[in-house]
Amino acid sequence: MDPALWAELESWAQDELRSVNGQIEYLLKQAVAKRKGGAGAQATPAKTSSSR
């Protein structure tokens, strides 16, 4: 994995109080739900930071 992408995921995961693996799993679940058009795509949105 691109080290810059890993660093972004790691920072995002810390903001969300998750491990990097937990953050990746969360994002994948959201993507799958969105692709299927399921209600999971409307789950609590991940926090974003304007500094990134």
PDB file of N, CA, C and O in Angstrom:
ATOM      1  N   MET A   1       0.859  -1.174   0.000  1.00  0.00           N
ATOM      2  CA  MET A   1       0.000   0.000   0.000  1.00  0.00           C
ATOM      3  C   MET A   1       0.902   1.233   0.000  1.00  0.00           C
ATOM      4  O   MET A   1       1.965   1.250   0.622  1.00  0.00           O
ATOM      5  N   ASP A   2       0.460   2.236  -0.697  1.00  0.00           N
ATOM      6  CA  ASP A   2       1.173   3.509  -0.750  1.00  0.00           C
ATOM      7  C   ASP A   2       1.334   4.056   0.675  1.00  0.00           C
ATOM      8  O   ASP A   2       0.344   4.194   1.393  1.00  0.00           O
ATOM      9  N   PRO A   3       2.567   4.369   1.090  1.00  0.00           N
ATOM     10  CA  PRO A   3       2.783   4.875   2.452  1.00  0.00           C
ATOM     11  C   PRO A   3       2.003   6.153   2.776  1.00  0.00           C
ATOM     12  O   PRO A   3       1.585   6.353   3.917  1.00  0.00           O
ATOM     13  N   ALA A   4       1.809   7.002   1.791  1.00  0.00           N
ATOM     14  CA  ALA A   4       1.038   8.229   2.032  1.00  0.00           C
ATOM     15  C   ALA A   4      -0.428   7.899   2.315  1.00  0.00           C
ATOM     16  O   ALA A   4      -1.048   8.515   3.182  1.00  0.00           O
ATOM     17  N   LEU A   5      -0.978   6.930   1.586  1.00  0.00           N
ATOM     18  CA  LEU A   5      -2.358   6.510   1.828  1.00  0.00           C
ATOM     19  C   LEU A   5      -2.471   5.877   3.206  1.00  0.00           C
ATOM     20  O   LEU A   5      -3.426   6.141   3.937  1.00  0.00           O
ATOM     21  N   TRP A   6      -1.499   5.041   3.564  1.00  0.00           N
ATOM     22  CA  TRP A   6      -1.501   4.406   4.887  1.00  0.00           C
ATOM     23  C   TRP A   6      -1.498   5.473   5.982  1.00  0.00           C
ATOM     24  O   TRP A   6      -2.237   5.362   6.960  1.00  0.00           O
ATOM     25  N   ALA A   7      -0.668   6.503   5.819  1.00  0.00           N
ATOM     26  CA  ALA A   7      -0.577   7.574   6.816  1.00  0.00           C
ATOM     27  C   ALA A   7      -1.912   8.299   6.955  1.00  0.00           C
ATOM     28  O   ALA A   7      -2.322   8.634   8.066  1.00  0.00           O
ATOM     29  N   GLU A   8      -2.590   8.544   5.836  1.00  0.00           N
ATOM     30  CA  GLU A   8      -3.900   9.196   5.882  1.00  0.00           C
ATOM     31  C   GLU A   8      -4.926   8.318   6.592  1.00  0.00           C
ATOM     32  O   GLU A   8      -5.707   8.802   7.411  1.00  0.00           O
ATOM     33  N   LEU A   9      -4.917   7.027   6.274  1.00  0.00           N
ATOM     34  CA  LEU A   9      -5.848   6.097   6.930  1.00  0.00           C
ATOM     35  C   LEU A   9      -5.555   6.004   8.422  1.00  0.00           C
ATOM     36  O   LEU A   9      -6.474   5.943   9.239  1.00  0.00           O
ATOM     37  N   GLU A  10      -4.282   5.994   8.771  1.00  0.00           N
ATOM     38  CA  GLU A  10      -3.896   5.909  10.177  1.00  0.00           C
ATOM     39  C   GLU A  10      -4.367   7.140  10.952  1.00  0.00           C
ATOM     40  O   GLU A  10      -4.892   7.022  12.060  1.00  0.00           O
ATOM     41  N   SER A  11      -4.178   8.309  10.367  1.00  0.00           N
ATOM     42  CA  SER A  11      -4.628   9.546  11.000  1.00  0.00           C
ATOM     43  C   SER A  11      -6.142   9.576  11.132  1.00  0.00           C
ATOM     44  O   SER A  11      -6.668   9.946  12.181  1.00  0.00           O
ATOM     45  N   TRP A  12      -6.841   9.190  10.078  1.00  0.00           N
ATOM     46  CA  TRP A  12      -8.306   9.159  10.075  1.00  0.00           C
ATOM     47  C   TRP A  12      -8.815   8.176  11.124  1.00  0.00           C
ATOM     48  O   TRP A  12      -9.762   8.465  11.855  1.00  0.00           O
ATOM     49  N   ALA A  13      -8.171   7.008  11.188  1.00  0.00           N
ATOM     50  CA  ALA A  13      -8.561   5.992  12.163  1.00  0.00           C
ATOM     51  C   ALA A  13      -8.404   6.528  13.583  1.00  0.00           C
ATOM     52  O   ALA A  13      -9.268   6.299  14.430  1.00  0.00           O
ATOM     53  N   GLN A  14      -7.330   7.227  13.846  1.00  0.00           N
ATOM     54  CA  GLN A  14      -7.126   7.808  15.174  1.00  0.00           C
ATOM     55  C   GLN A  14      -8.223   8.810  15.501  1.00  0.00           C
ATOM     56  O   GLN A  14      -8.718   8.846  16.627  1.00  0.00           O
ATOM     57  N   ASP A  15      -8.600   9.615  14.530  1.00  0.00           N
ATOM     58  CA  ASP A  15      -9.688  10.586  14.731  1.00  0.00           C
ATOM     59  C   ASP A  15     -10.993   9.885  15.090  1.00  0.00           C
ATOM     60  O   ASP A  15     -11.796  10.414  15.858  1.00  0.00           O
ATOM     61  N   GLU A  16     -11.202   8.690  14.532  1.00  0.00           N
ATOM     62  CA  GLU A  16     -12.434   7.927  14.732  1.00  0.00           C
ATOM     63  C   GLU A  16     -12.328   6.906  15.866  1.00  0.00           C
ATOM     64  O   GLU A  16     -13.253   6.129  16.103  1.00  0.00           O
ATOM     65  N   LEU A  17     -11.187   6.917  16.563  1.00  0.00           N
ATOM     66  CA  LEU A  17     -10.930   5.976  17.666  1.00  0.00           C
ATOM     67  C   LEU A  17     -11.029   4.523  17.202  1.00  0.00           C
ATOM     68  O   LEU A  17     -11.611   3.677  17.880  1.00  0.00           O
ATOM     69  N   ARG A  18     -10.443   4.253  16.026  1.00  0.00           N
ATOM     70  CA  ARG A  18     -10.412   2.909  15.462  1.00  0.00           C
ATOM     71  C   ARG A  18      -8.965   2.535  15.157  1.00  0.00           C
ATOM     72  O   ARG A  18      -8.088   3.396  15.073  1.00  0.00           O
ATOM     73  N   SER A  19      -8.736   1.243  14.994  1.00  0.00           N
ATOM     74  CA  SER A  19      -7.462   0.785  14.447  1.00  0.00           C
ATOM     75  C   SER A  19      -7.499   1.043  12.936  1.00  0.00           C
ATOM     76  O   SER A  19      -8.562   1.289  12.366  1.00  0.00           O
ATOM     77  N   VAL A  20      -6.342   0.983  12.309  1.00  0.00           N
ATOM     78  CA  VAL A  20      -6.320   1.151  10.853  1.00  0.00           C
ATOM     79  C   VAL A  20      -7.136   0.036  10.200  1.00  0.00           C
ATOM     80  O   VAL A  20      -7.909   0.291   9.276  1.00  0.00           O
ATOM     81  N   ASN A  21      -6.966  -1.196  10.677  1.00  0.00           N
ATOM     82  CA  ASN A  21      -7.748  -2.298  10.112  1.00  0.00           C
ATOM     83  C   ASN A  21      -9.242  -2.075  10.320  1.00  0.00           C
ATOM     84  O   ASN A  21     -10.042  -2.345   9.424  1.00  0.00           O
ATOM     85  N   GLY A  22      -9.619  -1.587  11.488  1.00  0.00           N
ATOM     86  CA  GLY A  22     -11.021  -1.289  11.760  1.00  0.00           C
ATOM     87  C   GLY A  22     -11.556  -0.206  10.842  1.00  0.00           C
ATOM     88  O   GLY A  22     -12.696  -0.276  10.383  1.00  0.00           O
ATOM     89  N   GLN A  23     -10.725   0.801  10.574  1.00  0.00           N
ATOM     90  CA  GLN A  23     -11.131   1.892   9.686  1.00  0.00           C
ATOM     91  C   GLN A  23     -11.320   1.378   8.266  1.00  0.00           C
ATOM     92  O   GLN A  23     -12.290   1.735   7.597  1.00  0.00           O
ATOM     93  N   ILE A  24     -10.397   0.541   7.807  1.00  0.00           N
ATOM     94  CA  ILE A  24     -10.510  -0.023   6.465  1.00  0.00           C
ATOM     95  C   ILE A  24     -11.771  -0.877   6.357  1.00  0.00           C
ATOM     96  O   ILE A  24     -12.492  -0.794   5.362  1.00  0.00           O
ATOM     97  N   GLU A  25     -12.042  -1.694   7.369  1.00  0.00           N
ATOM     98  CA  GLU A  25     -13.249  -2.521   7.359  1.00  0.00           C
ATOM     99  C   GLU A  25     -14.500  -1.643   7.325  1.00  0.00           C
ATOM    100  O   GLU A  25     -15.435  -1.931   6.577  1.00  0.00           O
ATOM    101  N   TYR A  26     -14.526  -0.580   8.121  1.00  0.00           N
ATOM    102  CA  TYR A  26     -15.662   0.350   8.157  1.00  0.00           C
ATOM    103  C   TYR A  26     -15.894   0.958   6.765  1.00  0.00           C
ATOM    104  O   TYR A  26     -17.026   1.009   6.282  1.00  0.00           O
ATOM    105  N   LEU A  27     -14.816   1.415   6.133  1.00  0.00           N
ATOM    106  CA  LEU A  27     -14.933   2.036   4.822  1.00  0.00           C
ATOM    107  C   LEU A  27     -15.391   1.030   3.765  1.00  0.00           C
ATOM    108  O   LEU A  27     -16.199   1.361   2.898  1.00  0.00           O
ATOM    109  N   LEU A  28     -14.876  -0.188   3.839  1.00  0.00           N
ATOM    110  CA  LEU A  28     -15.294  -1.214   2.887  1.00  0.00           C
ATOM    111  C   LEU A  28     -16.767  -1.567   3.059  1.00  0.00           C
ATOM    112  O   LEU A  28     -17.485  -1.733   2.073  1.00  0.00           O
ATOM    113  N   LYS A  29     -17.215  -1.681   4.295  1.00  0.00           N
ATOM    114  CA  LYS A  29     -18.635  -1.975   4.546  1.00  0.00           C
ATOM    115  C   LYS A  29     -19.520  -0.872   3.988  1.00  0.00           C
ATOM    116  O   LYS A  29     -20.560  -1.149   3.391  1.00  0.00           O
ATOM    117  N   GLN A  30     -19.114   0.380   4.181  1.00  0.00           N
ATOM    118  CA  GLN A  30     -19.889   1.497   3.632  1.00  0.00           C
ATOM    119  C   GLN A  30     -19.929   1.437   2.107  1.00  0.00           C
ATOM    120  O   GLN A  30     -20.977   1.662   1.501  1.00  0.00           O
ATOM    121  N   ALA A  31     -18.793   1.135   1.492  1.00  0.00           N
ATOM    122  CA  ALA A  31     -18.730   1.077   0.028  1.00  0.00           C
ATOM    123  C   ALA A  31     -19.611  -0.039  -0.514  1.00  0.00           C
ATOM    124  O   ALA A  31     -20.309   0.150  -1.510  1.00  0.00           O
ATOM    125  N   VAL A  32     -19.585  -1.203   0.133  1.00  0.00           N
ATOM    126  CA  VAL A  32     -20.413  -2.332  -0.313  1.00  0.00           C
ATOM    127  C   VAL A  32     -21.893  -1.986  -0.155  1.00  0.00           C
ATOM    128  O   VAL A  32     -22.691  -2.250  -1.054  1.00  0.00           O
ATOM    129  N   ALA A  33     -22.261  -1.397   0.983  1.00  0.00           N
ATOM    130  CA  ALA A  33     -23.661  -1.027   1.210  1.00  0.00           C
ATOM    131  C   ALA A  33     -24.116   0.014   0.183  1.00  0.00           C
ATOM    132  O   ALA A  33     -25.234  -0.050  -0.328  1.00  0.00           O
ATOM    133  N   LYS A  34     -23.237   0.964  -0.109  1.00  0.00           N
ATOM    134  CA  LYS A  34     -23.586   1.995  -1.092  1.00  0.00           C
ATOM    135  C   LYS A  34     -23.774   1.370  -2.471  1.00  0.00           C
ATOM    136  O   LYS A  34     -24.701   1.721  -3.200  1.00  0.00           O
ATOM    137  N   ARG A  35     -22.895   0.451  -2.818  1.00  0.00           N
ATOM    138  CA  ARG A  35     -22.996  -0.222  -4.118  1.00  0.00           C
ATOM    139  C   ARG A  35     -24.292  -1.009  -4.237  1.00  0.00           C
ATOM    140  O   ARG A  35     -24.906  -1.053  -5.304  1.00  0.00           O
ATOM    141  N   LYS A  36     -24.705  -1.630  -3.139  1.00  0.00           N
ATOM    142  CA  LYS A  36     -25.948  -2.403  -3.128  1.00  0.00           C
ATOM    143  C   LYS A  36     -27.171  -1.512  -2.950  1.00  0.00           C
ATOM    144  O   LYS A  36     -28.300  -1.974  -3.111  1.00  0.00           O
ATOM    145  N   GLY A  37     -26.958  -0.239  -2.618  1.00  0.00           N
ATOM    146  CA  GLY A  37     -28.062   0.670  -2.384  1.00  0.00           C
ATOM    147  C   GLY A  37     -28.723   0.442  -1.042  1.00  0.00           C
ATOM    148  O   GLY A  37     -29.872   0.833  -0.834  1.00  0.00           O
ATOM    149  N   GLY A  38     -28.006  -0.186  -0.137  1.00  0.00           N
ATOM    150  CA  GLY A  38     -28.564  -0.524   1.170  1.00  0.00           C
ATOM    151  C   GLY A  38     -28.539   0.624   2.147  1.00  0.00           C
ATOM    152  O   GLY A  38     -27.898   1.649   1.917  1.00  0.00           O
ATOM    153  N   ALA A  39     -29.247   0.434   3.242  1.00  0.00           N
ATOM    154  CA  ALA A  39     -29.336   1.454   4.280  1.00  0.00           C
ATOM    155  C   ALA A  39     -28.001   1.672   4.975  1.00  0.00           C
ATOM    156  O   ALA A  39     -27.785   2.732   5.563  1.00  0.00           O
ATOM    157  N   GLY A  40     -27.097   0.692   4.923  1.00  0.00           N
ATOM    158  CA  GLY A  40     -25.788   0.841   5.553  1.00  0.00           C
ATOM    159  C   GLY A  40     -25.002   1.998   4.989  1.00  0.00           C
ATOM    160  O   GLY A  40     -24.128   2.541   5.665  1.00  0.00           O
ATOM    161  N   ALA A  41     -25.294   2.383   3.768  1.00  0.00           N
ATOM    162  CA  ALA A  41     -24.603   3.510   3.155  1.00  0.00           C
ATOM    163  C   ALA A  41     -24.973   4.816   3.840  1.00  0.00           C
ATOM    164  O   ALA A  41     -24.252   5.808   3.724  1.00  0.00           O
ATOM    165  N   GLN A  42     -26.092   4.821   4.554  1.00  0.00           N
ATOM    166  CA  GLN A  42     -26.531   6.019   5.259  1.00  0.00           C
ATOM    167  C   GLN A  42     -26.088   6.010   6.719  1.00  0.00           C
ATOM    168  O   GLN A  42     -26.569   6.816   7.517  1.00  0.00           O
ATOM    169  N   ALA A  43     -25.182   5.111   7.073  1.00  0.00           N
ATOM    170  CA  ALA A  43     -24.690   5.024   8.448  1.00  0.00           C
ATOM    171  C   ALA A  43     -24.004   6.319   8.834  1.00  0.00           C
ATOM    172  O   ALA A  43     -23.744   7.174   7.988  1.00  0.00           O
ATOM    173  N   THR A  44     -23.717   6.454  10.098  1.00  0.00           N
ATOM    174  CA  THR A  44     -23.062   7.653  10.608  1.00  0.00           C
ATOM    175  C   THR A  44     -21.844   7.965   9.760  1.00  0.00           C
ATOM    176  O   THR A  44     -20.952   7.124   9.652  1.00  0.00           O
ATOM    177  N   PRO A  45     -21.772   9.130   9.161  1.00  0.00           N
ATOM    178  CA  PRO A  45     -20.639   9.454   8.309  1.00  0.00           C
ATOM    179  C   PRO A  45     -19.370   9.576   9.128  1.00  0.00           C
ATOM    180  O   PRO A  45     -19.403   9.989  10.287  1.00  0.00           O
ATOM    181  N   ALA A  46     -18.264   9.217   8.527  1.00  0.00           N
ATOM    182  CA  ALA A  46     -16.978   9.344   9.185  1.00  0.00           C
ATOM    183  C   ALA A  46     -16.636  10.820   9.327  1.00  0.00           C
ATOM    184  O   ALA A  46     -16.972  11.636   8.469  1.00  0.00           O
ATOM    185  N   LYS A  47     -15.968  11.144  10.413  1.00  0.00           N
ATOM    186  CA  LYS A  47     -15.547  12.527  10.617  1.00  0.00           C
ATOM    187  C   LYS A  47     -14.443  12.864   9.649  1.00  0.00           C
ATOM    188  O   LYS A  47     -13.613  12.018   9.313  1.00  0.00           O
ATOM    189  N   THR A  48     -14.435  14.101   9.202  1.00  0.00           N
ATOM    190  CA  THR A  48     -13.357  14.564   8.351  1.00  0.00           C
ATOM    191  C   THR A  48     -12.717  15.766   8.987  1.00  0.00           C
ATOM    192  O   THR A  48     -13.338  16.480   9.775  1.00  0.00           O
ATOM    193  N   SER A  49     -11.510  15.974   8.648  1.00  0.00           N
ATOM    194  CA  SER A  49     -10.783  17.124   9.174  1.00  0.00           C
ATOM    195  C   SER A  49     -10.446  18.042   8.021  1.00  0.00           C
ATOM    196  O   SER A  49      -9.958  17.590   6.985  1.00  0.00           O
ATOM    197  N   SER A  50     -10.697  19.303   8.186  1.00  0.00           N
ATOM    198  CA  SER A  50     -10.427  20.259   7.126  1.00  0.00           C
ATOM    199  C   SER A  50      -8.939  20.504   6.960  1.00  0.00           C
ATOM    200  O   SER A  50      -8.523  21.145   5.995  1.00  0.00           O
ATOM    201  N   SER A  51      -8.121  20.000   7.894  1.00  0.00           N
ATOM    202  CA  SER A  51      -6.681  20.210   7.801  1.00  0.00           C
ATOM    203  C   SER A  51      -6.010  19.198   6.874  1.00  0.00           C
ATOM    204  O   SER A  51      -4.796  19.263   6.680  1.00  0.00           O
ATOM    205  N   ARG A  52      -6.760  18.276   6.306  1.00  0.00           N
ATOM    206  CA  ARG A  52      -6.174  17.274   5.413  1.00  0.00           C
ATOM    207  C   ARG A  52      -6.628  17.475   4.015  1.00  0.00           C
ATOM    208  O   ARG A  52      -6.235  16.723   3.123  1.00  0.00           O
TER     209      ARG A  52
END
